[in-house]
């Protein structure tokens, strides 16, 4: 499976059976409006305000406009268990703060079973997980974790420890902001590694590291 980061929480998972795109940008902004393709789209927080000039097909909740290159994809934006193109996906209700969405709203974390690996995309999650949520999520091989949002770097490291994945893919929410860069450095320090950006990540079930390893990807959104 190949993972590519397009900025913020937008990540593409390219597997043998399908391509899953998490949190593509709305149609009039961002790199994903210029041709990213995939069969399945997941939105962790489709309750964002739609852009006033955005035109095109909207997600099921009606508030997010799909990029034209993804208009024919199967869109998921709510909790539940799904099977699309032989890919199993589980949406788990989570929140963008630690007060059950009272401040920043609710969202959905998606677990994607692709190429025999379980990858969780945490969106802009802002809290640690309860035992119940951990049970809903199940075992995780790869975790895509936001850095620079309402979740501190220390809390993000605690969240990773709860799930115990083999690989952590960091998703900086504003990679140019000094506070985000500081949070990235602190997170990698907590994880015992260094933030050395790489273009993309290719991984197989047999090639998963023995110890949890954090990875920082270069944003394809700069291309």
Backbone as a chain_set.jsonl record, in Angstrom:
{"seq": "XXXXXXXXXXXXXXXXXXXXXXXXXXXXXXXXXXXXXXXXXXXXXXXXXXXXXXXXXXXXXXXXXXXXXXXXXXXXXXXXXXXXXXXXXXXXXXXXXXXXXXXXXXXXXXXXXXXXXXXXXXXXXXXXXXXXXXXXXXXXXXXXXXXXXXXXXXXXXXXXXXXXXXXXXXXXXXXXXXXXXXXXXXXXXXXXXXXXXXXXXXXXXXXXXXXXXXXXXXXXXXX", "coords": {"N": [[0.838, -1.192, 0.0], [0.409, 2.238, -0.736], [0.971, 5.384, 0.682], [0.113, 8.759, 0.457], [0.501, 12.168, 1.213], [-1.482, 15.087, 1.13], [-1.532, 17.534, 2.36], [-2.784, 19.139, 5.348], [-5.397, 17.187, 6.602], [-5.625, 15.468, 4.482], [-5.169, 12.469, 2.963], [-4.053, 9.953, 0.737], [-4.7, 6.575, 0.185], [-3.358, 4.059, -1.544], [-4.156, 0.998, -2.632], [-4.087, -2.534, -3.579], [-6.654, -3.324, -4.287], [-8.239, -1.026, -4.34], [-8.408, 2.613, -4.34], [-8.329, 4.817, -1.706], [-9.388, 7.959, -0.648], [-8.89, 10.233, 1.843], [-10.497, 12.968, 3.337], [-10.469, 14.942, 1.064], [-9.824, 18.145, -0.419], [-12.248, 20.811, -0.746], [-13.971, 21.632, -3.827], [-13.024, 24.071, -5.031], [-10.608, 24.783, -3.963], [-7.199, 24.003, -2.986], [-4.895, 21.236, -3.606], [-6.178, 18.863, -4.302], [-8.243, 19.485, -5.918], [-7.271, 19.382, -8.402], [-7.074, 16.971, -9.755], [-6.701, 14.552, -8.222], [-7.455, 11.122, -7.854], [-9.729, 8.412, -7.049], [-11.51, 5.539, -5.777], [-12.991, 5.461, -3.469], [-14.098, 7.765, -1.054], [-13.523, 9.322, 2.037], [-14.84, 11.391, 4.577], [-13.843, 13.014, 7.4], [-14.799, 15.13, 8.862], [-17.371, 16.379, 7.74], [-18.974, 18.488, 8.408], [-17.945, 20.988, 8.05], [-18.12, 24.408, 6.951], [-19.541, 24.932, 3.775], [-17.785, 26.115, 0.894], [-18.489, 29.29, -0.495], [-18.276, 29.698, -3.307], [-18.053, 27.224, -4.342], [-18.801, 24.64, -6.625], [-20.582, 21.786, -7.855], [-20.807, 18.203, -7.282], [-22.123, 17.241, -4.144], [-21.255, 15.945, -0.874], [-22.976, 13.399, 1.068], [-24.13, 14.695, 3.268], [-24.533, 17.169, 2.323], [-23.011, 19.464, 2.705], [-20.384, 19.569, 1.859], [-18.345, 19.972, -0.916], [-17.412, 17.909, -3.572], [-14.245, 17.404, -5.2], [-13.975, 17.644, -8.758], [-12.656, 15.481, -9.931], [-13.255, 13.423, -8.283], [-15.924, 12.946, -8.321], [-17.321, 10.653, -9.009], [-16.743, 8.838, -7.094], [-17.323, 6.63, -4.262], [-18.798, 7.915, -1.465], [-18.171, 8.306, 1.983], [-19.278, 9.524, 5.047], [-20.076, 9.215, 7.658], [-20.626, 7.467, 10.843], [-20.356, 3.852, 11.08], [-20.384, 0.509, 9.589], [-18.9, -0.531, 6.6], [-18.676, -1.943, 3.273], [-16.937, -1.613, 0.428], [-16.089, -2.133, -2.86], [-14.727, -4.49, -2.137], [-13.307, -3.547, -0.018], [-13.069, -3.097, 3.421], [-14.508, -0.82, 5.661], [-14.674, 1.089, 8.622], [-16.484, 3.444, 10.339], [-16.013, 5.491, 13.084], [-17.514, 7.288, 15.658], [-16.11, 10.276, 16.699], [-14.557, 13.23, 18.161], [-13.76, 16.742, 17.706], [-12.667, 18.017, 19.794], [-12.123, 17.866, 23.381], [-14.496, 17.738, 24.715], [-16.694, 16.323, 23.823], [-17.364, 17.437, 21.336], [-18.518, 19.908, 21.842], [-17.271, 22.364, 21.514], [-15.68, 22.419, 19.068], [-16.964, 20.682, 17.405], [-18.318, 17.52, 16.117], [-16.897, 14.501, 14.649], [-15.696, 11.885, 12.421], [-13.73, 9.025, 12.764], [-12.03, 6.96, 10.537], [-11.514, 3.536, 9.956], [-9.653, 1.666, 7.751], [-9.48, -1.267, 5.934], [-7.077, -2.497, 4.059], [-5.035, -4.09, 1.709], [-4.429, -6.123, 3.547], [-3.838, -4.769, 5.851], [-4.67, -2.671, 8.659], [-5.631, 0.565, 8.672], [-5.987, 3.601, 10.357], [-7.616, 6.667, 9.996], [-7.542, 9.582, 11.604], [-8.61, 12.102, 11.32], [-9.307, 15.343, 12.551], [-9.062, 14.764, 15.277], [-9.598, 15.439, 18.749], [-9.125, 14.357, 21.271], [-8.362, 11.786, 23.726], [-8.875, 8.203, 23.549], [-11.666, 6.258, 24.641], [-12.126, 3.1, 26.366], [-14.243, 1.832, 25.165], [-14.332, 3.047, 22.607], [-11.844, 2.245, 21.658], [-12.317, -0.457, 21.476], [-14.233, -0.467, 19.43], [-12.651, 0.392, 17.341], [-10.543, -1.481, 17.103], [-7.622, -3.638, 16.381], [-4.765, -1.868, 15.142], [-2.624, -1.139, 12.434], [-1.465, 1.014, 11.041], [-1.519, 4.425, 11.812], [-2.954, 7.525, 11.127], [-2.29, 10.586, 12.243], [-3.33, 13.721, 13.549], [-1.428, 16.732, 13.924], [-0.826, 19.719, 15.659], [-3.314, 20.776, 16.077], [-6.161, 20.897, 18.21], [-5.286, 18.909, 19.801], [-2.617, 18.327, 21.866], [0.97, 17.847, 21.385], [1.971, 16.024, 23.249], [-0.38, 14.754, 24.103], [-1.102, 13.637, 21.676], [0.912, 11.736, 21.385], [0.22, 10.113, 23.52], [-2.224, 9.198, 22.6], [-1.397, 7.671, 20.413], [-0.019, 5.686, 21.815], [-2.174, 4.43, 23.005], [-3.367, 3.067, 20.868], [-1.291, 1.619, 19.763], [0.044, 1.304, 17.139], [2.007, 0.09, 14.291], [3.092, 1.891, 12.516], [3.111, 5.432, 12.43], [1.623, 8.014, 10.767], [2.196, 11.306, 10.395], [0.052, 14.144, 10.395], [0.349, 17.307, 9.774], [-1.539, 20.13, 10.651], [-1.211, 22.746, 9.936], [1.375, 23.293, 8.343], [3.163, 25.4, 7.981], [3.001, 27.06, 10.145], [4.639, 28.333, 13.035], [4.023, 27.264, 15.588], [2.989, 24.795, 14.923], [5.172, 23.518, 13.762], [6.78, 23.389, 15.999], [5.218, 21.69, 17.559], [5.364, 19.358, 16.003], [8.105, 18.734, 16.218], [8.23, 18.245, 18.978], [6.474, 16.081, 19.19], [7.807, 14.071, 17.699], [10.041, 13.857, 19.285], [8.869, 12.808, 21.58], [8.164, 10.367, 20.507], [10.575, 9.259, 20.059], [12.082, 9.652, 17.73], [13.173, 11.272, 14.631], [12.069, 14.094, 12.737], [12.071, 13.617, 9.597], [11.241, 14.462, 6.542], [9.651, 12.564, 3.919], [8.874, 11.677, 0.494], [6.679, 9.879, -0.027], [4.989, 6.975, 1.357], [5.545, 3.589, 1.195], [4.315, 0.463, 2.017], [4.153, -2.899, 3.222], [2.372, -5.71, 4.622], [4.168, -7.568, 5.6], [6.351, -6.003, 5.846], [6.082, -4.272, 7.957], [7.338, -2.334, 10.672], [8.95, -3.546, 13.695], [8.839, -2.036, 16.005], [6.927, 0.83, 17.053], [6.871, 3.357, 14.668], [7.317, 6.672, 13.689], [6.331, 8.719, 10.947], [6.984, 11.383, 8.72], [5.531, 12.945, 6.033], [6.17, 14.54, 2.854], [4.277, 17.27, 1.628], [2.116, 16.774, -1.055], [0.633, 18.766, -1.956], [2.086, 20.997, -2.538], [2.975, 20.817, -5.053]], "CA": [[0.0, 0.0, 0.0], [1.157, 3.487, -0.838], [0.318, 6.521, 1.326], [0.568, 10.071, 0.006], [-0.135, 13.249, 1.987], [-1.775, 16.263, 0.311], [-1.72, 18.693, 3.226], [-3.791, 19.031, 6.409], [-5.756, 15.792, 6.898], [-5.896, 14.753, 3.235], [-4.225, 11.38, 2.684], [-4.507, 8.944, -0.226], [-4.226, 5.204, 0.394], [-3.449, 3.315, -2.803], [-3.974, -0.427, -2.402], [-4.259, -3.391, -4.749], [-8.063, -3.44, -4.641], [-8.899, 0.276, -4.503], [-7.747, 3.816, -3.831], [-9.17, 5.533, -0.746], [-8.935, 9.326, -0.408], [-9.47, 10.789, 3.064], [-10.573, 14.423, 3.481], [-10.027, 15.784, -0.054], [-10.225, 19.545, -0.337], [-13.429, 21.162, -1.523], [-13.668, 21.703, -5.253], [-12.38, 25.272, -5.562], [-9.327, 25.066, -3.315], [-6.348, 22.88, -2.639], [-4.333, 20.412, -4.672], [-7.026, 17.751, -4.731], [-9.152, 19.945, -6.961], [-6.561, 19.347, -9.681], [-6.911, 15.683, -10.395], [-6.542, 13.343, -7.425], [-8.52, 10.173, -8.177], [-9.917, 7.314, -6.123], [-12.831, 4.911, -5.84], [-13.68, 5.663, -2.196], [-13.752, 9.004, -0.361], [-14.032, 9.451, 3.402], [-14.754, 12.727, 5.178], [-13.873, 12.896, 8.853], [-15.633, 16.203, 9.437], [-18.097, 17.024, 6.644], [-19.793, 19.596, 8.887], [-17.318, 22.263, 7.737], [-18.944, 25.3, 6.135], [-19.213, 24.833, 2.349], [-17.264, 27.34, 0.3], [-19.574, 29.953, -1.234], [-18.131, 29.611, -4.762], [-17.873, 25.828, -4.735], [-19.858, 24.05, -7.45], [-20.365, 20.387, -8.152], [-21.487, 17.187, -6.484], [-21.878, 17.382, -2.707], [-21.302, 14.73, -0.084], [-24.336, 13.063, 1.467], [-24.686, 15.652, 4.222], [-24.865, 18.365, 1.561], [-22.227, 20.645, 3.063], [-19.028, 19.484, 1.344], [-18.329, 19.814, -2.369], [-16.357, 17.01, -4.032], [-13.469, 17.777, -6.378], [-14.555, 17.037, -9.958], [-11.997, 14.205, -10.219], [-13.758, 12.41, -7.35], [-17.383, 12.989, -8.322], [-17.891, 9.309, -9.183], [-16.298, 7.981, -5.995], [-18.301, 6.305, -3.22], [-18.463, 8.823, -0.371], [-18.579, 7.951, 3.338], [-19.054, 10.643, 5.956], [-20.748, 8.968, 8.928], [-20.264, 6.232, 11.535], [-20.961, 2.619, 10.586], [-19.509, -0.461, 8.936], [-19.145, -0.5, 5.166], [-17.831, -2.725, 2.378], [-16.974, -0.994, -0.889], [-15.045, -2.685, -3.726], [-14.002, -5.474, -1.334], [-12.577, -2.859, 1.048], [-13.87, -2.933, 4.627], [-14.275, 0.458, 6.33], [-15.466, 1.298, 9.829], [-16.503, 4.822, 10.799], [-16.217, 5.557, 14.534], [-17.792, 8.66, 16.096], [-15.135, 10.937, 17.55], [-14.829, 14.658, 18.292], [-12.624, 17.607, 17.415], [-12.237, 18.592, 21.065], [-12.235, 16.869, 24.448], [-15.782, 17.918, 25.404], [-17.688, 15.685, 22.963], [-17.742, 18.276, 20.203], [-19.231, 21.122, 22.254], [-16.551, 23.565, 21.062], [-15.219, 22.352, 17.676], [-17.822, 19.808, 16.603], [-18.055, 16.085, 16.047], [-16.266, 14.018, 13.428], [-15.651, 10.435, 12.306], [-12.442, 8.398, 12.458], [-12.279, 5.814, 9.667], [-10.558, 2.431, 9.87], [-9.688, 1.112, 6.395], [-8.753, -2.531, 5.792], [-6.575, -2.494, 2.684], [-3.783, -4.842, 1.576], [-4.274, -6.924, 4.768], [-3.46, -3.896, 6.961], [-5.707, -1.797, 9.19], [-5.169, 1.945, 8.781], [-6.993, 4.512, 10.887], [-7.464, 8.085, 9.699], [-8.154, 10.189, 12.789], [-9.146, 13.441, 11.052], [-8.785, 16.353, 13.475], [-9.468, 14.311, 16.599], [-9.105, 16.31, 19.806], [-9.243, 13.702, 22.574], [-7.918, 10.401, 23.852], [-9.943, 7.241, 23.263], [-12.174, 5.438, 25.731], [-12.016, 1.663, 26.111], [-15.304, 1.489, 24.215], [-13.9, 3.465, 21.27], [-10.733, 1.372, 21.265], [-12.931, -1.714, 21.07], [-14.852, -0.255, 18.119], [-11.584, 0.579, 16.353], [-9.839, -2.747, 16.926], [-6.167, -3.565, 16.177], [-4.358, -0.912, 14.112], [-1.252, -1.234, 11.936], [-1.006, 2.349, 10.64], [-2.387, 5.483, 12.326], [-2.739, 8.867, 10.587], [-2.566, 11.377, 13.438], [-3.17, 15.168, 13.346], [-0.513, 17.463, 14.806], [-0.974, 21.171, 15.527], [-4.694, 21.18, 16.311], [-6.523, 21.005, 19.628], [-4.589, 17.835, 20.506], [-1.211, 18.674, 22.058], [1.918, 16.812, 20.946], [2.034, 15.009, 24.294], [-1.63, 13.993, 24.033], [-1.041, 12.856, 20.443], [1.761, 10.581, 21.686], [-0.587, 9.238, 24.382], [-3.219, 8.579, 21.715], [-0.68, 6.628, 19.671], [0.252, 4.596, 22.746], [-3.424, 3.702, 23.217], [-3.655, 2.205, 19.716], [-0.102, 0.794, 19.549], [0.246, 0.926, 15.733], [3.404, -0.103, 13.895], [3.519, 3.113, 11.826], [2.311, 6.639, 12.644], [1.797, 9.027, 9.728], [1.87, 12.615, 10.979], [-0.701, 15.061, 9.53], [0.4, 18.673, 10.286], [-2.728, 20.86, 10.225], [-0.728, 23.98, 9.302], [2.806, 22.993, 8.395], [3.965, 26.613, 7.941], [2.877, 27.78, 11.412], [5.715, 28.009, 13.979], [3.545, 26.411, 16.678], [2.837, 23.428, 14.397], [6.524, 22.964, 13.644], [7.206, 23.07, 17.363], [4.46, 20.497, 17.974], [5.923, 18.213, 15.276], [9.388, 18.406, 16.84], [7.96, 17.666, 20.288], [5.864, 14.767, 18.993], [8.85, 13.118, 17.295], [10.863, 13.643, 20.473], [8.094, 11.882, 22.419], [8.162, 9.066, 19.841], [11.942, 8.754, 20.001], [12.595, 9.688, 16.36], [13.428, 12.583, 14.063], [11.142, 14.465, 11.669], [12.769, 13.681, 8.314], [10.173, 14.278, 5.549], [9.867, 11.718, 2.745], [7.816, 11.97, -0.488], [5.514, 9.019, 0.183], [5.289, 5.793, 2.148], [5.104, 2.31, 0.651], [4.446, -0.507, 3.091], [3.45, -4.184, 3.098], [2.108, -6.315, 5.917], [5.394, -8.233, 6.055], [7.397, -5.006, 6.031], [5.791, -3.387, 9.086], [8.424, -2.355, 11.66], [8.653, -4.221, 14.958], [8.525, -0.983, 16.97], [6.15, 1.944, 16.504], [7.728, 4.298, 13.945], [6.604, 7.861, 13.199], [6.766, 9.13, 9.613], [6.511, 12.682, 8.239], [5.532, 12.96, 4.576], [6.153, 15.835, 2.177], [2.951, 17.543, 1.091], [1.973, 16.835, -2.508], [-0.117, 19.978, -2.243], [2.991, 22.06, -2.981], [3.332, 20.588, -6.464]], "C": [[0.877, 1.247, 0.0], [0.346, 4.62, -0.21], [0.958, 7.816, 0.857], [-0.212, 11.139, 0.761], [-0.285, 14.491, 1.109], [-1.99, 17.525, 1.134], [-2.882, 18.503, 4.177], [-4.132, 17.553, 6.681], [-6.06, 14.994, 5.64], [-4.79, 13.741, 2.945], [-4.855, 10.408, 1.699], [-3.86, 7.608, 0.106], [-4.43, 4.445, -0.911], [-3.13, 1.847, -2.534], [-4.185, -1.224, -3.673], [-5.711, -3.411, -5.228], [-8.74, -2.101, -4.931], [-7.99, 1.388, -4.01], [-8.738, 4.555, -2.948], [-8.566, 6.91, -0.512], [-9.657, 9.877, 0.818], [-9.379, 12.308, 3.041], [-10.011, 15.214, 2.295], [-10.549, 17.202, 0.116], [-11.502, 19.772, -1.139], [-13.008, 21.638, -2.915], [-12.885, 22.937, -5.697], [-11.044, 25.598, -4.902], [-8.498, 23.796, -3.199], [-5.927, 22.02, -3.813], [-5.271, 19.325, -5.165], [-8.092, 18.195, -5.717], [-8.537, 19.81, -8.343], [-6.243, 17.93, -10.137], [-6.671, 14.463, -9.543], [-7.721, 12.416, -7.702], [-8.584, 9.063, -7.133], [-11.317, 6.763, -6.243], [-13.663, 5.181, -4.593], [-13.172, 6.955, -1.561], [-14.327, 8.952, 1.049], [-13.851, 10.892, 3.871], [-14.87, 12.58, 6.686], [-14.747, 13.972, 9.486], [-16.343, 16.983, 8.33], [-18.973, 18.187, 7.094], [-19.116, 20.944, 8.706], [-18.219, 23.094, 6.833], [-18.563, 25.166, 4.663], [-18.721, 26.168, 1.813], [-18.324, 27.986, -0.592], [-19.489, 29.81, -2.75], [-18.012, 28.168, -5.255], [-19.078, 25.317, -5.516], [-19.542, 22.585, -7.69], [-21.127, 19.479, -7.209], [-21.11, 17.346, -5.013], [-21.915, 16.018, -2.018], [-22.715, 14.554, 0.46], [-24.954, 14.07, 2.425], [-24.979, 17.002, 3.564], [-23.991, 19.573, 1.826], [-20.797, 20.636, 2.552], [-19.059, 19.173, -0.139], [-17.144, 18.951, -2.787], [-15.559, 17.63, -5.162], [-14.025, 17.033, -7.591], [-13.938, 15.68, -10.265], [-12.489, 13.079, -9.322], [-15.283, 12.327, -7.333], [-18.025, 11.609, -8.434], [-17.471, 8.342, -8.074], [-17.451, 7.719, -5.022], [-17.894, 7.075, -1.977], [-19.026, 8.323, 0.959], [-18.295, 9.131, 4.253], [-19.761, 10.456, 7.299], [-20.306, 7.662, 9.561], [-20.963, 5.02, 10.926], [-19.927, 1.696, 9.989], [-19.893, -0.572, 7.47], [-18.22, -1.482, 4.449], [-18.005, -2.168, 0.98], [-15.809, -1.542, -1.706], [-14.124, -3.644, -2.952], [-13.105, -4.841, -0.268], [-13.518, -2.678, 2.234], [-13.486, -1.625, 5.312], [-15.195, 0.563, 7.542], [-15.345, 2.755, 10.251], [-16.866, 4.864, 12.274], [-16.427, 7.016, 14.942], [-16.714, 9.164, 17.049], [-15.425, 12.436, 17.502], [-13.561, 15.467, 18.058], [-12.159, 18.389, 18.639], [-12.388, 17.511, 22.133], [-13.494, 17.048, 25.289], [-16.926, 17.456, 24.495], [-18.252, 16.621, 21.894], [-18.422, 19.574, 20.558], [-18.58, 22.396, 21.727], [-16.257, 23.523, 19.563], [-16.013, 21.387, 16.805], [-17.405, 18.349, 16.607], [-17.395, 15.723, 14.729], [-16.316, 12.493, 13.427], [-14.212, 10.004, 12.009], [-12.731, 7.134, 11.648], [-11.137, 4.805, 9.735], [-10.735, 1.779, 8.502], [-8.859, -0.173, 6.369], [-8.359, -2.682, 4.329], [-5.226, -3.194, 2.665], [-3.42, -5.56, 2.879], [-3.852, -6.1, 5.981], [-4.639, -3.022, 7.375], [-5.112, -0.409, 9.425], [-6.29, 2.796, 9.347], [-6.624, 5.941, 10.528], [-8.25, 8.833, 10.768], [-8.706, 11.586, 12.56], [-8.495, 14.477, 11.942], [-9.192, 16.015, 14.903], [-8.829, 15.168, 17.69], [-9.143, 15.686, 21.179], [-8.605, 12.314, 22.545], [-9.127, 9.483, 23.684], [-10.365, 6.483, 24.513], [-11.963, 3.966, 25.379], [-13.06, 1.216, 25.094], [-14.897, 1.844, 22.788], [-12.757, 2.587, 20.766], [-11.259, 0.019, 20.814], [-13.578, -1.618, 19.708], [-13.802, -0.184, 17.014], [-10.857, -0.736, 16.07], [-8.343, -2.559, 16.71], [-5.814, -2.656, 14.992], [-2.892, -1.123, 13.742], [-0.657, 0.14, 11.643], [-2.005, 3.38, 11.149], [-1.99, 6.821, 11.724], [-3.231, 9.855, 11.641], [-2.354, 12.868, 13.178], [-2.221, 15.774, 14.372], [-0.719, 18.961, 14.569], [-2.393, 21.661, 15.703], [-4.966, 21.286, 17.801], [-5.87, 19.922, 20.464], [-3.114, 18.216, 20.63], [-0.316, 17.538, 21.588], [2.006, 15.686, 21.966], [0.794, 14.122, 24.263], [-1.655, 13.117, 22.776], [-0.196, 11.603, 20.651], [1.015, 9.591, 22.587], [-1.629, 8.492, 23.553], [-2.599, 7.446, 20.914], [-0.424, 5.422, 20.57], [-1.007, 3.772, 23.005], [-3.676, 2.682, 22.106], [-2.521, 1.244, 19.398], [0.056, 0.341, 18.096], [1.722, 0.675, 15.451], [3.958, 1.157, 13.231], [2.559, 4.243, 12.169], [2.637, 7.624, 11.533], [1.293, 10.353, 10.288], [1.143, 13.482, 9.958], [-0.654, 16.467, 10.138], [-0.791, 19.486, 9.751], [-2.383, 22.21, 9.611], [0.788, 23.935, 9.357], [3.697, 24.227, 8.39], [3.951, 27.363, 9.269], [3.988, 27.366, 12.38], [5.264, 27.072, 15.089], [3.348, 24.969, 16.217], [4.202, 22.768, 14.252], [7.069, 22.565, 15.006], [6.517, 21.801, 17.867], [4.989, 19.246, 17.286], [7.228, 17.762, 15.929], [9.175, 17.734, 18.2], [7.372, 16.269, 20.166], [6.926, 13.725, 18.628], [9.812, 12.852, 18.452], [10.183, 12.652, 21.404], [8.143, 10.461, 21.845], [9.559, 8.477, 19.698], [12.52, 8.719, 18.602], [12.866, 11.108, 15.909], [12.481, 12.831, 12.899], [11.912, 14.674, 10.372], [11.746, 13.41, 7.208], [10.595, 13.389, 4.383], [8.675, 11.883, 1.813], [6.542, 11.163, -0.27], [5.958, 7.795, 0.96], [4.713, 4.568, 1.465], [5.351, 1.238, 1.696], [3.643, -1.763, 2.775], [3.275, -4.761, 4.493], [3.361, -6.976, 6.481], [6.512, -7.24, 6.352], [7.132, -4.03, 7.165], [6.92, -3.473, 10.119], [7.991, -3.031, 12.96], [8.238, -3.226, 16.031], [7.752, 0.139, 16.281], [7.086, 3.002, 15.927], [6.896, 5.445, 13.405], [7.217, 8.321, 11.877], [6.165, 10.494, 9.288], [6.637, 12.709, 6.722], [5.599, 14.39, 4.043], [4.787, 16.052, 1.56], [2.981, 17.599, -0.426], [1.224, 18.089, -2.919], [0.762, 21.129, -2.712], [3.336, 21.942, -4.445], [2.481, 21.451, -7.387]], "O": [[1.927, 1.3, 0.64], [-0.829, 4.797, -0.532], [2.181, 7.958, 0.858], [-1.427, 11.035, 0.929], [0.657, 14.899, 0.429], [-2.576, 18.489, 0.642], [-3.845, 17.801, 3.868], [-3.234, 16.758, 6.961], [-6.693, 13.942, 5.722], [-3.636, 14.104, 2.714], [-6.036, 10.077, 1.805], [-2.646, 7.512, 0.285], [-5.567, 4.22, -1.328], [-1.987, 1.492, -2.245], [-4.436, -0.65, -4.733], [-5.972, -3.504, -6.427], [-9.711, -2.05, -5.686], [-6.967, 1.156, -3.366], [-9.845, 4.881, -3.376], [-7.377, 7.027, -0.214], [-10.884, 9.977, 0.833], [-8.321, 12.871, 2.76], [-9.155, 16.077, 2.494], [-11.596, 17.42, 0.725], [-11.804, 19.036, -2.078], [-11.853, 21.995, -3.146], [-12.137, 22.851, -6.67], [-10.412, 26.595, -5.253], [-9.008, 22.68, -3.297], [-6.533, 22.071, -4.883], [-5.179, 18.904, -6.318], [-8.78, 17.354, -6.297], [-9.193, 20.088, -9.347], [-5.25, 17.71, -10.83], [-6.448, 13.389, -10.102], [-8.862, 12.872, -7.776], [-7.612, 8.808, -6.422], [-12.215, 7.434, -6.752], [-14.893, 5.139, -4.642], [-11.969, 7.21, -1.531], [-15.485, 8.581, 1.236], [-12.833, 11.525, 3.593], [-15.876, 12.082, 7.192], [-15.363, 13.746, 10.527], [-15.963, 18.112, 8.019], [-19.644, 18.81, 6.272], [-19.65, 21.957, 9.158], [-18.99, 22.549, 6.043], [-17.384, 25.273, 4.325], [-19.19, 27.225, 2.233], [-18.986, 27.292, -1.365], [-20.521, 29.801, -3.422], [-17.885, 27.928, -6.456], [-20.225, 25.532, -5.123], [-18.377, 22.188, -7.724], [-21.98, 19.925, -6.441], [-19.946, 17.555, -4.674], [-22.524, 15.069, -2.512], [-23.552, 15.447, 0.331], [-26.166, 14.281, 2.404], [-25.598, 17.874, 4.174], [-24.21, 20.623, 1.222], [-20.06, 21.594, 2.781], [-19.717, 18.226, -0.57], [-16.006, 19.224, -2.406], [-16.13, 18.319, -6.007], [-14.498, 15.905, -7.458], [-14.619, 14.807, -10.804], [-12.181, 11.912, -9.564], [-15.867, 11.712, -6.44], [-19.16, 11.421, -7.997], [-17.81, 7.159, -8.118], [-18.419, 8.477, -4.964], [-16.777, 6.916, -1.484], [-20.199, 7.962, 1.053], [-17.193, 9.679, 4.238], [-20.018, 11.432, 8.002], [-19.68, 6.834, 8.9], [-22.032, 5.147, 10.329], [-18.749, 2.038, 9.89], [-21.072, -0.693, 7.137], [-17.138, -1.812, 4.936], [-19.092, -2.241, 0.408], [-14.656, -1.427, -1.288], [-12.903, -3.606, -3.101], [-12.251, -5.511, 0.314], [-14.629, -2.169, 2.081], [-12.306, -1.346, 5.521], [-16.36, 0.169, 7.482], [-14.243, 3.248, 10.494], [-17.904, 4.337, 12.676], [-15.613, 7.878, 14.61], [-16.445, 8.546, 18.079], [-16.401, 12.87, 16.89], [-12.446, 14.961, 18.188], [-11.353, 19.312, 18.526], [-12.74, 16.373, 21.823], [-13.566, 16.578, 26.425], [-17.973, 18.098, 24.406], [-19.445, 16.601, 21.591], [-18.871, 20.289, 19.662], [-19.263, 23.399, 21.517], [-16.551, 24.485, 18.854], [-15.765, 21.283, 15.603], [-16.309, 17.99, 17.036], [-17.339, 16.536, 13.806], [-16.904, 11.883, 14.32], [-13.561, 10.549, 11.118], [-13.58, 6.33, 12.032], [-9.965, 5.153, 9.595], [-11.843, 1.386, 8.137], [-7.683, -0.17, 6.735], [-9.197, -2.959, 3.472], [-4.37, -2.923, 3.507], [-2.252, -5.603, 3.268], [-3.54, -6.664, 7.03], [-5.493, -2.678, 6.557], [-4.22, -0.228, 10.253], [-7.423, 2.725, 8.872], [-5.489, 6.377, 10.721], [-9.475, 8.733, 10.832], [-9.217, 12.204, 13.494], [-7.272, 14.499, 12.082], [-9.619, 16.893, 15.653], [-7.672, 15.573, 17.577], [-9.189, 16.408, 22.175], [-8.346, 11.751, 21.482], [-10.268, 9.945, 23.678], [-9.531, 6.112, 25.34], [-11.659, 3.631, 24.234], [-12.804, 0.338, 24.269], [-15.088, 1.05, 21.868], [-12.711, 2.231, 19.589], [-10.722, -0.586, 19.887], [-13.501, -2.553, 18.911], [-14.032, -0.641, 15.895], [-10.588, -1.059, 14.913], [-7.838, -1.444, 16.839], [-6.49, -2.68, 13.964], [-2.032, -1.268, 14.611], [0.504, 0.403, 11.954], [-3.209, 3.229, 10.941], [-0.826, 7.214, 11.797], [-4.43, 9.953, 11.902], [-1.314, 13.253, 12.644], [-2.213, 15.379, 15.538], [-0.78, 19.414, 13.426], [-2.663, 22.845, 15.501], [-4.103, 21.715, 18.567], [-5.886, 19.991, 21.693], [-2.436, 18.407, 19.621], [-0.772, 16.408, 21.412], [2.107, 14.518, 21.592], [0.89, 12.901, 24.38], [-2.163, 11.996, 22.804], [-0.541, 10.53, 20.155], [1.159, 8.377, 22.435], [-1.884, 7.308, 23.775], [-3.203, 6.386, 20.754], [-0.59, 4.278, 20.148], [-0.928, 2.559, 23.201], [-4.139, 1.572, 22.367], [-2.75, 0.176, 18.83], [0.186, -0.854, 17.832], [2.583, 1.005, 16.267], [5.144, 1.462, 13.36], [1.344, 4.047, 12.197], [3.789, 8.026, 11.372], [0.114, 10.499, 10.61], [1.551, 13.559, 8.799], [-1.523, 16.805, 10.942], [-1.024, 19.526, 8.543], [-3.175, 22.762, 8.847], [1.41, 24.459, 10.281], [4.87, 24.134, 8.753], [4.805, 28.219, 9.497], [4.256, 26.174, 12.532], [6.015, 26.186, 15.498], [3.513, 24.032, 16.998], [4.368, 21.593, 14.583], [7.732, 21.538, 15.149], [7.135, 20.954, 18.512], [5.061, 18.185, 17.905], [7.438, 16.572, 16.164], [9.861, 16.767, 18.531], [7.72, 15.374, 20.937], [6.94, 12.628, 19.186], [10.338, 11.746, 18.582], [10.831, 11.762, 21.954], [8.162, 9.481, 22.59], [9.716, 7.334, 19.269], [13.353, 7.866, 18.297], [12.799, 12.043, 16.707], [12.13, 11.908, 12.163], [12.354, 15.786, 10.082], [11.412, 12.253, 6.956], [11.734, 13.446, 3.919], [7.576, 12.195, 2.271], [5.443, 11.714, -0.324], [7.15, 7.594, 1.195], [3.515, 4.518, 1.185], [6.463, 1.109, 2.207], [2.589, -1.698, 2.143], [3.952, -4.346, 5.434], [3.594, -6.95, 7.69], [7.493, -7.574, 7.016], [7.872, -3.06, 7.328], [7.407, -4.566, 10.41], [6.803, -3.078, 13.278], [7.389, -3.528, 16.87], [7.903, 0.367, 15.081], [7.986, 3.485, 16.614], [5.885, 5.224, 12.739], [8.435, 8.32, 11.701], [4.986, 10.737, 9.545], [7.728, 12.518, 6.185], [5.144, 15.329, 4.695], [4.195, 15.116, 1.024], [3.751, 18.353, -1.02], [1.185, 18.435, -4.1], [0.257, 22.127, -3.225], [3.924, 22.855, -5.024], [2.641, 21.393, -8.607]]}, "num_chains": 1, "name": "protein.A"}
